Amino acid sequence: VPARADGNGDLRVHLVSQTWVPHATRGNWDFRTLGVAVREVRLEPDEIVVAPTLGSVSVVIPTYNRWPVLEETLEALTRQTRLPDEVVVVDDGSTDETSDRLRSWCASHPGLRLTALRQENGKQGRARNLGLRHAHGDVILFLGDDIVPEPGCVAAHLERQRTVGGCAVIGFTDWHAG
């Protein structure tokens, strides 16, 4: 889409689409290298879209040799204001203790329905696809093994899906420091 930044270096893009997704400015861009700041991206619907009835959420997490940070991510999922209906973790051929520790963690946390899968190292995309094939939720929330979700993450994700329907939800992400 042809667009030009205004005198303040702000860029506003207006598109017509089937879904409307507001976007607020976040402090996660380095404006010195971009040259402009994207202040707003707005997609306006051609027609009103009725959101489907959604009830269940599956969280899919690929992992590779990241047990310490994966454990923090899983612990954060147990503290959600709306627990996920299931969590599917795909160990992408870890060569450390990730697989054993994951099995042990599952046994000691029966309150979180967790399925642990393992595949030969095939990278994140294949691990996500394997997790997706085993997920049963109406909504899928993909998390990285180094994304520690805030307590309202699952609830907010599900609510956005309910109000907009058929969309991808991407929120502000702050990666683990490790």
C-alpha positions as CSV (number, residue, x, y, z in Angstrom):
1,V,0.0,0.0,0.0
2,P,1.5,3.3,-1.0
3,A,1.9,5.5,2.1
4,R,3.9,8.5,3.2
5,A,4.9,9.5,6.8
6,D,3.6,12.9,8.0
7,G,5.8,15.7,9.3
8,N,6.1,14.0,12.7
9,G,7.3,10.7,11.1
10,D,4.0,9.0,11.8
11,L,2.5,6.6,9.4
12,R,-1.2,5.8,9.2
13,V,-2.5,3.1,6.9
14,H,-6.2,2.6,6.1
15,L,-7.3,-0.6,4.4
16,V,-10.6,-2.1,3.6
17,S,-11.0,-5.8,4.7
18,Q,-13.3,-8.4,6.1
19,T,-12.2,-7.8,9.7
20,W,-11.3,-4.8,11.7
21,V,-8.2,-5.0,13.9
22,P,-7.2,-1.9,15.9
23,H,-3.5,-1.5,16.6
24,A,-2.1,0.8,19.3
25,T,1.4,2.1,19.3
26,R,3.8,0.1,21.5
27,G,7.3,0.8,22.6
28,N,8.8,-2.1,20.8
29,W,10.2,-0.5,17.7
30,D,13.5,1.3,17.3
31,F,12.3,4.4,15.5
32,R,15.9,5.4,14.8
33,T,16.3,2.6,12.3
34,L,12.8,2.6,11.0
35,G,12.7,6.3,10.2
36,V,8.9,6.4,10.9
37,A,6.5,5.2,13.6
38,V,3.4,3.2,12.7
39,R,0.8,4.9,14.8
40,E,-2.3,3.2,13.5
41,V,-3.3,0.3,11.2
42,R,-7.0,0.1,10.7
43,L,-8.9,-2.5,8.7
44,E,-12.5,-1.6,8.1
45,P,-15.1,-4.3,7.3
46,D,-16.9,-4.5,4.0
47,E,-19.8,-6.0,5.9
48,I,-20.6,-7.0,9.5
49,V,-19.0,-10.3,10.5
50,V,-20.7,-12.3,13.2
51,A,-18.2,-13.9,15.5
52,P,-18.6,-17.6,16.1
53,T,-19.4,-19.1,19.5
54,L,-16.1,-20.1,21.0
55,G,-15.5,-22.1,24.1
56,S,-12.2,-23.9,24.4
57,V,-8.6,-22.7,24.1
58,S,-5.6,-24.8,23.3
59,V,-2.1,-23.4,23.9
60,V,0.6,-24.9,21.6
61,I,4.3,-24.4,22.6
62,P,7.2,-25.7,20.6
63,T,10.5,-26.1,22.6
64,Y,14.1,-27.0,22.1
65,N,16.7,-27.2,25.0
66,R,14.9,-24.5,27.0
67,W,13.6,-26.2,30.1
68,P,14.3,-23.4,32.6
69,V,12.4,-20.8,30.6
70,L,9.7,-23.3,29.4
71,E,9.0,-24.1,33.1
72,E,8.4,-20.4,33.7
73,T,6.0,-20.3,30.8
74,L,4.1,-23.3,32.1
75,E,3.9,-22.0,35.6
76,A,2.5,-18.7,34.2
77,L,-0.2,-20.7,32.4
78,T,-1.3,-22.2,35.7
79,R,-1.9,-18.6,37.0
80,Q,-4.2,-17.5,34.2
81,T,-7.5,-15.9,35.1
82,R,-9.0,-18.2,32.5
83,L,-7.1,-21.5,32.4
84,P,-6.5,-23.0,28.9
85,D,-8.5,-26.1,28.2
86,E,-5.3,-27.9,27.2
87,V,-1.6,-27.2,26.6
88,V,0.3,-29.1,24.0
89,V,4.1,-28.8,24.3
90,V,6.2,-30.3,21.5
91,D,9.8,-31.1,22.4
92,D,11.6,-30.6,19.1
93,G,14.3,-33.2,19.7
94,S,15.9,-31.5,22.8
95,T,19.3,-32.9,23.7
96,D,19.2,-31.7,27.3
97,E,16.9,-32.7,30.2
98,T,13.8,-30.9,28.7
99,S,11.9,-34.1,27.8
100,D,12.4,-35.8,31.2
101,R,11.6,-32.6,33.2
102,L,8.5,-32.0,31.1
103,R,7.1,-35.4,31.9
104,S,7.9,-34.9,35.6
105,W,6.3,-31.4,35.5
106,C,3.1,-32.9,34.0
107,A,2.8,-35.5,36.7
108,S,3.2,-32.9,39.5
109,H,0.7,-30.4,37.9
110,P,-2.5,-32.3,37.3
111,G,-4.6,-29.1,37.3
112,L,-3.3,-28.1,33.9
113,R,-4.2,-30.5,31.1
114,L,-0.9,-30.9,29.3
115,T,0.1,-33.2,26.5
116,A,3.8,-33.6,25.9
117,L,4.9,-34.7,22.5
118,R,8.4,-35.3,21.1
119,Q,9.7,-35.2,17.6
120,E,13.1,-35.4,16.0
121,N,14.6,-31.9,15.6
122,G,12.6,-30.4,12.7
123,K,12.6,-26.7,13.8
124,Q,9.7,-24.6,15.3
125,G,7.4,-24.7,12.3
126,R,7.1,-28.5,12.2
127,A,6.8,-28.6,16.0
128,R,3.9,-26.0,15.8
129,N,2.2,-28.1,13.1
130,L,2.5,-31.3,15.2
131,G,1.1,-29.5,18.2
132,L,-1.8,-28.1,16.1
133,R,-2.7,-31.6,14.8
134,H,-3.0,-32.7,18.4
135,A,-4.9,-29.7,19.8
136,H,-8.6,-29.9,20.3
137,G,-9.6,-26.3,21.1
138,D,-11.9,-24.0,19.2
139,V,-9.1,-21.4,19.5
140,I,-5.4,-22.0,19.2
141,L,-3.0,-19.8,21.1
142,F,0.6,-20.3,19.9
143,L,3.3,-19.3,22.5
144,G,7.0,-19.5,22.3
145,D,8.8,-21.4,25.0
146,D,10.3,-18.1,26.1
147,I,7.0,-16.1,26.3
148,V,5.8,-15.8,29.9
149,P,2.2,-14.8,29.6
150,E,0.6,-12.3,31.9
151,P,-2.4,-13.7,34.0
152,G,-5.0,-12.3,31.6
153,C,-3.4,-13.5,28.4
154,V,-5.7,-16.5,27.7
155,A,-8.9,-14.7,28.6
156,A,-8.0,-11.7,26.5
157,H,-7.1,-13.9,23.5
158,L,-10.4,-15.8,23.8
159,E,-12.4,-12.5,24.2
160,R,-10.8,-11.0,21.1
161,Q,-11.7,-14.1,19.1
162,R,-15.3,-13.9,20.4
163,T,-15.7,-10.2,19.5
164,V,-13.9,-10.2,16.1
165,G,-14.0,-13.9,15.0
166,G,-11.8,-15.6,12.5
167,C,-8.7,-13.4,13.2
168,A,-5.2,-13.7,14.3
169,V,-4.4,-12.0,17.6
170,I,-1.0,-10.6,18.1
171,G,-0.4,-8.6,21.3
172,F,2.6,-6.9,22.7
173,T,5.2,-9.5,23.4
174,D,8.0,-9.2,25.9
175,W,10.5,-12.0,25.7
176,H,12.2,-13.7,28.6
177,A,15.4,-12.0,29.6
178,G,17.4,-15.3,29.6
